[in-house]
């Protein structure tokens, strides 16, 4: 189990809703006790937050806002992982962003006291899942 006080870095998407979620977590959520002032905000008090575009959602290009069901009406054999999206990100581009996030975490961890723990990360492209 991860103890909240051991978290030193939180990566946050630039999307407003992601930043709002982080802010709620940082402030201890919307608990009744917090709202009534019976407890103090304590979550992530020693945590560095970084907003990174590496965590943006998959760019669906021309298919943005269209459901898979709607896409399949015009392209019955379409597959996100096999056919990509017109004017959007490819599977390889999204996979590269995921790899960059893993690298960012590894680089951050190298500069921190790991308290003798080691971390293994499975690196596998989305296309192999």
C-alpha positions in Angstrom: 0.0 0.0 0.0 1.3 3.5 -0.9 1.2 5.9 2.0 0.2 9.4 1.0 3.2 11.0 2.8 5.6 9.0 0.6 4.3 10.5 -2.6 6.7 13.3 -3.8 5.6 13.8 -7.4 2.1 14.0 -9.0 1.9 14.4 -12.8 -1.2 16.1 -13.9 -2.8 16.5 -17.4 -3.3 20.1 -18.6 -7.0 19.4 -18.9 -9.0 21.6 -16.5 -10.9 18.6 -15.0 -7.6 16.8 -14.2 -6.2 19.9 -12.5 -9.5 20.3 -10.5 -9.3 16.7 -9.4 -5.7 17.1 -8.3 -6.6 20.3 -6.4 -9.5 18.5 -4.6 -7.1 15.6 -3.6 -4.5 18.1 -2.5 -7.0 19.9 -0.3 -8.2 16.6 1.2 -11.2 16.2 -0.9 -14.7 17.5 -0.3 -15.2 15.6 3.0 -17.8 17.0 5.4 -15.1 17.3 8.1 -12.9 19.5 5.8 -15.9 21.7 4.8 -16.8 22.2 8.4 -13.2 23.0 9.3 -12.8 20.0 11.7 -9.7 18.7 9.8 -6.9 20.5 8.1 -5.9 19.9 4.4 -3.1 17.4 4.5 -3.0 15.4 1.2 0.1 15.9 -0.9 1.5 18.6 1.4 5.1 17.6 0.5 4.3 16.8 -3.1 5.5 18.5 -6.2 2.9 18.7 -8.9 3.8 19.0 -12.6 1.4 19.7 -15.4 2.5 17.9 -18.5 1.1 17.7 -22.0 2.4 14.1 -22.1 -0.8 13.2 -20.2 -3.3 14.7 -22.6 -6.0 12.5 -24.0 -5.5 10.7 -27.3 -6.0 13.2 -30.1 -8.9 11.7 -32.1 -8.5 14.2 -35.0 -11.4 14.1 -37.3 -13.2 11.6 -35.0 -13.1 13.9 -32.0 -16.5 13.8 -30.3 -17.7 10.9 -32.4 -18.4 7.6 -30.8 -16.9 4.3 -32.0 -20.4 3.2 -32.9 -20.8 6.2 -35.2 -17.4 5.7 -36.8 -18.3 2.0 -37.5 -21.4 3.1 -39.4 -19.1 4.6 -42.1 -16.1 2.4 -41.6 -17.4 -1.0 -40.5 -14.0 -2.7 -40.1 -12.4 0.3 -38.4 -10.1 -0.3 -35.4 -8.4 2.4 -33.3 -5.3 0.2 -32.8 -5.1 -1.0 -36.4 -6.4 2.0 -38.5 -5.6 5.1 -36.5 -7.7 8.2 -36.9 -7.6 10.8 -39.7 -5.7 13.9 -38.6 -5.2 12.5 -35.1 -2.5 10.7 -33.2 -1.3 7.3 -34.2 -0.9 4.4 -31.8 2.8 4.9 -32.0 2.6 8.6 -31.0 0.5 7.8 -28.0 2.8 4.9 -27.1 5.8 7.3 -27.4 4.1 9.7 -25.0 3.5 6.9 -22.5 7.2 6.0 -22.8 8.2 9.6 -22.2 6.1 9.6 -19.0 7.8 6.5 -17.8 11.2 8.1 -18.6 10.2 11.3 -16.7 9.2 9.2 -13.7 12.5 7.3 -13.8 14.5 10.4 -14.1 12.7 12.0 -11.2 13.1 8.8 -9.1 16.9 8.8 -9.8 17.1 12.1 -8.1 15.1 11.0 -5.0 15.9 8.9 -2.0 14.3 5.6 -3.0 14.8 4.1 0.6 16.2 1.0 -0.9 13.2 0.2 -3.0 13.4 -0.6 -6.7 10.8 -0.1 -9.4 10.4 -2.2 -12.5 8.3 -0.8 -15.3 6.9 -3.0 -18.1 7.6 -1.3 -21.4 5.3 -2.6 -24.1 3.8 -0.7 -27.0 0.0 -0.5 -27.0 0.0 -2.5 -30.2 1.3 -5.5 -28.3 -1.4 -5.4 -25.6 
